[in-house]
Amino acid sequence: MDKRDGRYPASSSTWSDFPLPEYPFAGVQIGEGECAQGWIVFRVPAKCGKAVALVYDNGSRQHRWNLG
């Protein structure tokens, strides 16, 4: 989320210059008590400036982290 409330979806594309491990997107089902980890990459246009918050919504819960 940027200062103007712009929202940008996570990129499910993979590129060689993205950090590893990548967060598993396609076809992954995580059961209760299990976890997955990896980097989630966001493609934000340069004209939008610096991100001020990260909002993660898994469909049943939403989490927000303010970025310094």
C-alpha positions as CSV (number, residue, x, y, z in Angstrom):
1,M,0.0,0.0,0.0
2,D,1.4,3.4,-0.9
3,K,0.6,6.8,0.6
4,R,-2.3,7.2,-1.8
5,D,-3.8,3.9,-0.7
6,G,-2.6,2.3,-3.9
7,R,-2.7,-1.5,-3.7
8,Y,-0.5,-3.9,-5.6
9,P,-1.0,-7.7,-5.8
10,A,1.8,-10.1,-5.1
11,S,3.6,-11.3,-8.2
12,S,3.1,-15.0,-8.8
13,S,5.6,-14.8,-11.6
14,T,9.1,-16.2,-11.1
15,W,12.2,-14.6,-12.4
16,S,15.9,-15.4,-11.9
17,D,16.5,-12.0,-10.2
18,F,13.8,-12.6,-7.5
19,P,15.2,-13.7,-4.1
20,L,14.9,-17.4,-3.1
21,P,13.1,-19.2,-1.7
22,E,10.0,-18.0,-3.4
23,Y,6.7,-18.3,-1.6
24,P,4.7,-21.2,-3.1
25,F,1.7,-19.9,-5.0
26,A,0.4,-22.3,-7.6
27,G,-1.4,-25.4,-6.5
28,V,-0.2,-25.3,-2.9
29,Q,-2.6,-26.2,-0.2
30,I,-1.5,-25.6,3.4
31,G,-3.4,-27.5,6.1
32,E,-4.1,-26.4,9.6
33,G,-1.0,-26.5,11.7
34,E,1.3,-26.5,8.7
35,C,3.3,-23.6,7.4
36,A,5.0,-22.3,4.2
37,Q,7.7,-19.8,4.0
38,G,9.4,-17.8,1.2
39,W,9.7,-14.3,-0.2
40,I,6.6,-12.7,-1.6
41,V,7.6,-10.2,-4.3
42,F,5.5,-7.1,-5.2
43,R,5.9,-5.2,-8.4
44,V,5.3,-1.5,-7.6
45,P,5.6,1.1,-10.3
46,A,8.4,3.6,-9.6
47,K,6.0,6.6,-10.0
48,C,4.0,5.4,-6.9
49,G,6.9,6.0,-4.5
50,K,7.7,4.0,-1.4
51,A,5.4,1.5,0.2
52,V,4.1,2.5,3.6
53,A,2.3,-0.7,4.7
54,L,1.9,-4.3,3.8
55,V,-1.5,-5.9,4.0
56,Y,-1.8,-9.7,3.8
57,D,-5.3,-11.1,3.3
58,N,-5.7,-14.9,3.2
59,G,-9.5,-14.7,2.7
60,S,-10.4,-15.3,6.3
61,R,-8.0,-13.0,8.1
62,Q,-6.2,-9.8,7.2
63,H,-2.9,-8.7,8.7
64,R,-1.2,-5.3,8.3
65,W,2.4,-4.2,8.9
66,N,3.4,-0.6,8.8
67,L,6.7,-0.2,7.0
68,G,9.3,2.3,8.4
